[in-house]
Amino acid sequence: MFWLWTAVALAAPAEEEGTLSVGASIVGEVIQDSALTLVYGGTSVAGEGSAAVRGPQGLEGTVHLGYRRLGGTMVDSTGTAGSVPTWLWYAPVAATIGGSKYIGTAQVFGGIGPALVIWSEQPDLTASTGSSGGKFGVLAEGGTRIPVPGVRPSLYDPERGIQGVAIEISFGYRYSFRSYSSCQGKSPCGLDFSGLRFGAGAKVSF
């Protein structure tokens, strides 16, 4: 059975120019901002979605969108946790340009592009207002895609419907730009959403 699946995968055509694909992944992030990790912890896991268009010569343009909501406890000036609950949500958005190459049946890919993290924090759940903002940055990401054997275009209408399904494993790093000119104290200032990213999910090509 293994050799049959391998033969089917080898027979599957490579993605053509203009192919649209959508993906869903479980992504873990390790944030490096000590102020955030002190209150909310350094790691989180959440679902993210993506959409990509394949261009000429293996080029790819991809849009990434995610959402995370974290809960924690406010700390005092000494770094000691108190009893006042707080929460933070942030939505990482990015648009990367990169390329991919087939190595056997697997597809290796990588890309880089601008990123934006939209965030909102409620530092005291009894307060009527919180704070919010956005952080620009850069996302670099790479990984591999392994096709699911047996999923191929329809023999009756090969130009329509699902062209293939692949398991996608990715890793990357998001760098967030911090403020230098508007700091009243220590520079740089402001929240820092820079961090490592690891993901696993599926990609469907049409």
Buried (B, 14 or more C-beta within 10 A) or exposed (E): EEEEEEEBBEEBEEBEEEBEBEBBBEBBBBBBBEEBBBBBEBEBEBEBBBEBBBBEEBBBBBBBEBBBEBEBEBBEEEEEEEEBBBBBBBBBBBBBEBBBEEEEBBBEBBBBBEBBBBBBBBBEEEEEEBEEEEBEBBBBBBBBBBBBBEBBBEEEEEEEEEBBBBBBBBBBBBBBBBEEEEEEEEEEBBBBBBBBBBBBBBBBBE
